[in-house]
Amino acid sequence: MKSEPSYSSIKTYLSAILACLLLTPPLASRLEVKLFLKGVLHLRPSRKTIPPPWDLNFVLEKLTLPSFESAKSCSLQHCTWKTIFLVAITSARSFSELQALYGLLSLYCFP
């Protein structure tokens, strides 16, 4: 399946082209370019990805289960997860910062 470029991709391509072309007046100020970008925005509107809702109390309850409690019996993996989460939850200044972590989960590899 071939996907078409999004509005933001097209704007990026246009910026790259305009950076190479030194035109006076700038091409981006031309009415045709503005109308083209407006049309692309209507055809391919930006989609906001909404992170799934989560309940802090539910997570904290799970962190008190036997598999996460007692540093002596807790596995290194569970201890690491618990530590990372507790540091993140206490150091985040706002809920949106915690939601941003959700988007980074693909960067972490836990076997």
C-alpha positions as CSV (number, residue, x, y, z in Angstrom):
1,M,0.0,0.0,0.0
2,K,1.4,3.3,-1.1
3,S,0.7,6.2,1.3
4,E,0.5,9.8,0.2
5,P,2.6,12.4,2.0
6,S,0.9,14.3,4.8
7,Y,0.4,18.1,5.0
8,S,3.4,18.5,7.3
9,S,5.6,16.4,5.0
10,I,4.6,18.6,2.0
11,K,5.4,21.7,4.0
12,T,8.8,20.2,4.9
13,Y,9.5,19.4,1.2
14,L,8.5,22.9,0.2
15,S,10.8,24.4,2.9
16,A,13.7,22.3,1.6
17,I,13.1,23.5,-2.0
18,L,12.8,27.1,-1.0
19,A,16.0,26.9,1.0
20,C,17.8,26.0,-2.3
21,L,16.0,28.6,-4.4
22,L,16.9,32.1,-3.7
23,L,14.0,33.9,-5.4
24,T,12.9,37.5,-5.0
25,P,10.1,37.7,-4.0
26,P,10.1,34.4,-2.1
27,L,8.1,31.7,-3.7
28,A,6.3,30.9,-0.4
29,S,4.7,34.3,-0.5
30,R,3.0,33.6,-3.8
31,L,-0.7,33.2,-3.8
32,E,-0.6,29.9,-5.8
33,V,1.7,28.3,-3.2
34,K,-0.5,29.5,-0.3
35,L,-3.7,28.2,-2.0
36,F,-1.9,24.9,-2.8
37,L,-1.0,24.4,0.9
38,K,-4.4,25.3,2.0
39,G,-5.9,22.7,-0.4
40,V,-3.5,20.0,0.8
41,L,-4.5,20.8,4.4
42,H,-8.2,20.3,3.5
43,L,-7.5,17.1,1.6
44,R,-5.1,15.7,4.2
45,P,-5.9,17.2,7.6
46,S,-3.5,16.6,10.4
47,R,-4.4,13.8,12.8
48,K,-3.8,14.1,16.4
49,T,-2.9,10.9,18.1
50,I,-4.6,10.7,21.4
51,P,-2.7,8.5,23.9
52,P,-4.9,6.0,25.7
53,P,-6.3,7.0,29.0
54,W,-4.7,5.4,32.1
55,D,-5.5,5.4,35.8
56,L,-2.7,6.2,38.2
57,N,-4.3,4.4,41.1
58,F,-4.6,1.2,39.0
59,V,-0.9,1.4,38.2
60,L,0.1,2.1,41.8
61,E,-2.0,-0.9,42.9
62,K,-0.2,-3.1,40.5
63,L,3.2,-1.9,41.7
64,T,2.3,-3.2,45.2
65,L,1.8,-6.7,44.0
66,P,4.2,-9.4,45.3
67,S,6.1,-9.5,42.0
68,F,7.1,-5.8,42.5
69,E,7.5,-5.7,46.3
70,S,10.4,-6.7,48.5
71,A,13.7,-5.9,46.8
72,K,15.1,-9.3,47.9
73,S,12.5,-11.3,46.0
74,C,11.7,-8.9,43.2
75,S,13.3,-9.6,39.8
76,L,15.7,-7.1,38.4
77,Q,13.3,-6.4,35.5
78,H,10.4,-5.7,37.8
79,C,12.5,-3.6,40.1
80,T,13.8,-1.6,37.1
81,W,10.3,-1.0,35.8
82,K,9.0,0.1,39.2
83,T,12.0,2.5,39.7
84,I,11.7,4.0,36.2
85,F,7.9,4.6,36.7
86,L,8.2,6.1,40.1
87,V,11.0,8.4,39.1
88,A,9.0,9.5,36.0
89,I,5.8,10.0,38.0
90,T,7.5,12.1,40.6
91,S,9.7,14.2,38.3
92,A,7.1,15.0,35.6
93,R,5.9,18.6,35.9
94,S,2.6,17.9,34.1
95,F,0.4,15.1,32.9
96,S,1.3,15.8,29.3
97,E,4.9,15.0,30.0
98,L,3.9,11.6,31.2
99,Q,1.7,11.1,28.2
100,A,4.7,12.0,26.0
101,L,6.5,9.0,27.5
102,Y,3.9,6.7,26.0
103,G,5.0,7.7,22.5
104,L,8.6,6.8,23.4
105,L,7.7,3.2,24.4
106,S,8.8,1.8,21.0
107,L,12.3,3.1,21.8
108,Y,12.6,0.9,24.8
109,C,13.2,-2.8,24.6
110,F,12.3,-4.9,27.6
111,P,12.7,-8.6,26.9
